[in-house]
């Protein structure tokens, strides 16, 4: 069951229960000539099966109302209580409420990343996103994985990635990227087609271990197709021949501690040379500058950075935090 369906079912039960309470209160007020509070009190005791017996219907019409509420109301009331208790026991009611408000309310998602699937790969993806301060919304296909993701601290939508409504609930229109980590390449391919049909701008990144599918993903609209076996295999080989190089690569891939790499857009009001930035306190190493479609590796001191250039900085995490603030202040 998707999050939207669960919320809809819960609202239907709540509205039906409120309607029964309103009906019972009004009916007892008219039939038994009770004041509104006593009518409400009697209705609640009937629906909740408490039955203190201090107020009982005395007229035939009142007893008819009582029997109707017992037959109809107890079932709805019991179902509502058991549903809410079950959701609370699974720590899902708070997740549903928070998801409902967060995904559809005032705090509308923007510039977030949608991750499809919950497995070891997607967990590492989400953890790294969280370290970098990136908002993540997960799409999973069953409640069990949704609960696992929820316990890990991530917002999860339970629904099919092949359905348009699932991505609309995840705010595909304002998402920064979609990362597909499912093990089934055919399902990933159909998901790429679905996502690209909903948004021409969002970046689509696919995890795929089948080189034969690579070209199909690109034709379907994927921006990047990552073969984890190739990447991990190269790093493993580097640990044999160049262990220090492999350690640096591994360190750069993690944002928690040590070395880090960061992609920034140069938004200064004018051009600056690398030397000028150094004199202003730039600490990281400018690994690459991308201007248009051209890449400039290791630019020298005289290289002039232009507004709109994309910079890849490498260095210690604390230094890069400092450099990011420095560049934002230019």
N, C-alpha and C positions, 0 to 999 in steps of 0.2 A: 504494500500500500504506500502511495506517495505521501509526502508531507501535506500537500494540498488536500488530498482525499481524507487524511486523518483529521485535519482541521475542520473540513466541511462536515464530516460525520459528528465531530464533537459539538460543533455549533448547532447542528440539527437536533441533537439530543438535548442540549441546553435550552434551545428555543421551545421544543416540545414540552419540556419540563416546566418552563416558565408559563407556557400557555395553560398547562393543566393546573398549576397553582392559581393563576388568575381566574380560570373558569371555576375551580372549586371554591375559591374565596367568594366570588360573586354569587355562585349558586347557593351556598350555605347562608349567605347574608340574606338572600331573598326568600329561601325556603324555610329557614329556621329563625328568621328575624334576629340573627346575631349581629353584634357590632363588627365592623371590618376586621379588627384585630383578632377577635375570637374566631371569626370565619377563617382567617389566614392560619391561625393556630390549629384549628381542627383539620384543615386541609393538609398542613405539613405533617401532623401526627398520623393521618391516614396514609399519605404517600411514603412516609419513612417507616411505617409499620411499628411505630413506637406504641401508640394506643394507650395513653395513660388512663382513659376512661372518665376524666373529670368533665369533659364536654362530649355529649353523645347526641346524635340526631334524634329528634322526638317525633317528627312528622313523617308520613309515608314518602313524600317527595324527598325529604332529607335523607331517608334511608336508601332511596333509589340512587341519589347522587353519591352516597357513601359507597354503595356496591359498585357503581360504575368506576369511581376513582380507584377502588381496590383492584378491580379486574384490569383496568387499563393503566392506571398510574403506577402501580407497584412494579409492573414489568419495565416500564420506561425508567422509573426512578432507580430500580436495581441495576438496570443495564448501564445507566449513566454513572452510578457510583462505582461499579466494577470496572468500567472502562477507564475512568479517571484514576482509580487505585492502581490498575495495571500499568498505565502509562507512567505514573509517578514511581512505581516500583522499578521500572526500567530506566528511570531518569530521562524519560522521553517527553513528558508533558512540559517540562521547563524548556527543553530543546525546541519543541514544536512552537511554544509561545514565543520564545526568543526568535526563532526562525521566521515566524509569521510577522512579527513586528519589524525584524531587521530586513527581511527580504522584500516585504511589501509595504512597509510603513514609511515613517519620516526619514529614517536613516537609509536611504536608497543606496544600493551598492553601486560603486563606480570604480573603474580602473582596477578591478579585482581579477583574479585568475580562477578559472573553473577547471578543476581536476576531475577527470572521469575515471572511476574505478578506485577500489581500496585494496591495496596489496602492499608488498614490501617496497616496491618501486615508488608508488604514490605516497607512501608514508615518508620516505626520504625527501621526495619532492616537496611535500607540505611542510616538513620540518625546516627545510632550507628556506622556503618562502617565509615562514614565520620568523626565522632569525633575521631575515632581511626586511621585516616589517611589511610584508606583502599580504593583503587580505586574500584568503582562499575560501572557495566554496566547493565542496565535494558533491559529486553525483554518484550514488551507488544504487544497485538494483534490488537489494533486499534489506529488510529491517535489521538483520543481524549485523551486517557490515555497517549499516548506519549507526547502530549502537556502538560498535567498535570505534568508528570515527569520532562519534560524540564523546566517548570516554577519553579519546586522545586529545580532545579540545578543539575539534573542528566542526564547522557548520556543515551538516550533511543533508542533501535532498535525496529522498528515496524515490526513484523513478527510472524509467527506461531512457537511455541516452539517444534512442531512436525516435522518441516522441518530441514533437515541437514544444509542447507545453512544459516539459521538463527544463529545457534551456531558457524558455521565457521566464519561468519562475526563478532561475538562477541569474536573470538579468544579462542575457547574452548581448543585448543591445549596448550595454555600457561596460562590458568586460574587456580586459586588456589582452587576455590570451586564454586559449583552451588547451589543456594538456591531456592527451589520451594515453592511458597506461594499461588498458585491458589486455589480457593475454590473447584474445581471439582477434587476429588481424582482419578477418572479414567483418566483424562487428565494428572494429575501429574504422574501417573503410566506409561503412555505411554511416557511421557517426560523423566522419569528415564531411560527407555529402550533406548531411542534415545541418551541421553547423554552418557550412559555407552557404547553404541556401538561406539561412537566417541572417547571416552577417557577412558582408564582403570585406570588412575591415579587420575583424578580430584575427589575431595571430593563432595559427593552429600548429601544435607540436605533437608529433606522434612517436611513441616508442614502438619499435618494430625490429624483430630479429630475423625476419625473412627478407633477404635482398630482392627476391622476385617481386615482392609487394611494394618495394620502395618507389618505383616509377608510377605505380597505380595511385599511391597516396599523393604524390605530387600532382598528378593529373586531376585528382579529385578536389584539389585545393589546399593541401597541406603546405605550410611554409617551411617546416623542418621535419625530417624523419631521422630519428636517432636510433642507431643499432647499438644497444648496450653491450652486446657481446664483443663487437669490434673495439669499443672504447675501453672496456675492462680488460680485454685481451692485450691491448697495447700497453696499458699501465702495468699489468702483470709482467710482461716481457721487460719493461723498463726496470722493474724491481730486480730483475736478474742481472742486467747489463749496466744500468745506470740508476742505482737505487736512490741516490740523492735527487736526481731529476724526477723520479717517480714520486718521492716524498713532497717535492715542491708542487707538483701537479695536484696531488691529493690535498695538500694544504690549501692551495688556491681554490679548490672546488668547495671548500667549507667556509662559511662566513662567521663561524663562532669565534675562533681564536686564530692567532698567527697571521700568516700571509693571506691576503685577499685581493681580488680583482673587482673593479667596479666600472660600470658603464655610465657615463654622464654626458649630458648635452651642454655644450658651451653656450651660455646665454648672456654673455657680457654685452654691454652697449657698444663696444668697439673691439678691434682686434688686439691681441696681446701676443708677444713672443714668449716662447718657453722660458727664455732668460728672465723676462719681466716677472713671470709667475714665480720663478725660483726666488727672485729678490723679494717678492711679497710673502714668501714663506711656504711655497708648495713643497711638500715632503715626499709624495709618492712618485713613482716612475711612470712617465707617459709611455705606455707600451705601444699604443696605436692611436692614430687620428683618422677618422673616416669622414671624408668630405665628398658628398654626392655618392658616386659609386667607387671612388678611388680610396685605397687604404695607404696611409703613410705610417710605416713602422719606425719606432725609435726616433722621433723628430728631434733635430738638434736645437741648440739654444737660440738660433736665429729663426727657427720656424715660427711663422705667425699663425696663431689660432684665430679662426674667424667665427663670428656668431652663427650658431647652427651646426658647427662641427660636433661630431660624436667622439668622445674621448674614452679610451680604456686605460684606467689607472691601475697600477699594481703596487702593493706595499703592505705594511702592517695595518691592521684594521683601525687602530687609533689614528694613524696618520691619514688614512683615507677619509675618516670622519672629519678630521680637521680640514683636509683639502676640499671636501664637498662644501663645507661652510664657506671656505675661502672663495671658491668659484661662484657660489650663489651670491656673494656680496659684491662682486665686480660690477 
